[in-house]
Amino acid sequence: MNEVKLRGRVVNQSRVKSTGTTKCMFNIEVKRTHAFLLDSNQCDNPKVIAYGDVAKDFFSNMKRGDVVTVTGWIRTSVLSTDGFNSYVTEIIADKIVKEEELNESL
């Protein structure tokens, strides 16, 4: 099963593209919760992509600094340029919910 749920802060303004289907791209800052890490303040900033009504709702109701919960799935792609491969991992959002605050203990 390819399912992911992340809670974090929106760290950049969303970009919207409308070429047939509305597409919105942004990053969220997600705190790492692994106990084995020496620096407990490390964060990841995955790219989130939303399409259609989910993208429209995000763009009109959420902004940088807002706490959101993203539910969706992981997509990986390989980009080949001049014989070199670059691997891209993205979260495709099925649902984005604006939260009141971020529980730092998570």
C-alpha positions as CSV (number, residue, x, y, z in Angstrom):
1,M,0.0,0.0,0.0
2,N,1.4,3.4,-1.0
3,E,-0.1,5.8,1.5
4,V,1.4,8.7,3.4
5,K,0.2,11.2,6.0
6,L,2.4,14.2,7.0
7,R,1.8,17.1,9.3
8,G,4.0,20.3,9.0
9,R,4.2,23.9,8.1
10,V,4.0,25.3,4.6
11,V,7.4,26.7,3.9
12,N,7.0,28.4,0.5
13,Q,4.3,30.0,-1.4
14,S,2.3,27.7,-3.6
15,R,2.7,27.8,-7.3
16,V,-0.4,27.1,-9.4
17,K,-0.5,26.0,-13.0
18,S,-3.7,25.7,-15.0
19,T,-3.1,23.8,-18.2
20,G,-6.3,21.8,-18.4
21,T,-6.1,20.6,-14.8
22,T,-5.2,22.9,-11.9
23,K,-1.9,21.9,-10.3
24,C,-0.4,23.3,-7.1
25,M,3.2,22.7,-5.8
26,F,4.6,23.5,-2.4
27,N,6.9,22.2,0.3
28,I,6.1,21.5,3.9
29,E,8.6,21.3,6.8
30,V,8.1,18.0,8.7
31,K,10.0,17.5,11.9
32,R,11.9,14.2,12.2
33,T,10.7,12.1,15.1
34,H,13.3,9.3,15.1
35,A,14.8,8.9,18.6
36,F,18.2,7.8,17.3
37,L,19.0,11.2,15.8
38,L,21.5,13.2,17.7
39,D,20.0,16.5,16.6
40,S,16.2,16.3,17.4
41,N,15.6,19.6,15.5
42,Q,16.2,18.1,12.0
43,C,13.4,18.6,9.5
44,D,12.6,17.3,6.0
45,N,10.9,19.5,3.3
46,P,9.1,17.2,0.9
47,K,7.6,18.6,-2.3
48,V,3.8,18.2,-2.3
49,I,1.7,18.3,-5.5
50,A,-2.0,18.7,-5.5
51,Y,-4.4,18.5,-8.5
52,G,-7.9,19.7,-9.3
53,D,-10.2,20.8,-6.5
54,V,-7.5,19.9,-3.8
55,A,-5.1,22.4,-5.5
56,K,-7.8,25.1,-5.8
57,D,-8.8,24.7,-2.1
58,F,-5.2,24.8,-1.0
59,F,-4.3,27.9,-3.0
60,S,-7.4,29.9,-1.9
61,N,-7.3,28.9,1.8
62,M,-3.7,28.3,2.9
63,K,-0.5,30.2,2.9
64,R,3.1,30.1,4.0
65,G,3.4,29.3,7.7
66,D,0.1,27.5,8.0
67,V,0.1,24.1,9.6
68,V,-1.4,21.4,7.4
69,T,-2.0,17.7,7.3
70,V,-1.4,16.1,3.9
71,T,-2.8,12.7,3.1
72,G,-1.7,11.1,-0.2
73,W,0.8,8.8,-1.8
74,I,4.5,8.8,-2.8
75,R,5.5,9.1,-6.5
76,T,9.1,8.6,-7.6
77,S,10.5,9.6,-11.0
78,V,13.8,9.2,-12.9
79,L,15.0,12.1,-15.0
80,S,17.8,11.4,-17.4
81,T,20.0,14.2,-18.6
82,D,23.2,13.7,-20.5
83,G,23.4,10.1,-19.3
84,F,23.0,11.0,-15.7
85,N,19.9,9.9,-13.7
86,S,18.3,12.2,-11.1
87,Y,15.7,10.7,-8.8
88,V,12.7,12.8,-7.7
89,T,10.4,11.9,-4.8
90,E,7.1,13.8,-4.5
91,I,4.0,13.5,-2.3
92,I,0.8,13.5,-4.4
93,A,-2.0,15.0,-2.1
94,D,-5.4,13.4,-2.0
95,K,-6.4,15.7,0.9
96,I,-5.0,18.7,2.6
97,V,-6.4,19.9,5.9
98,K,-5.4,23.2,7.6
99,E,-4.7,22.6,11.3
100,E,-5.0,25.1,14.2
101,E,-1.4,24.5,15.5
102,L,1.5,22.1,15.3
103,N,2.0,19.7,18.2
104,E,5.8,19.8,18.5
105,S,5.7,16.6,20.5
106,L,4.7,14.6,17.5
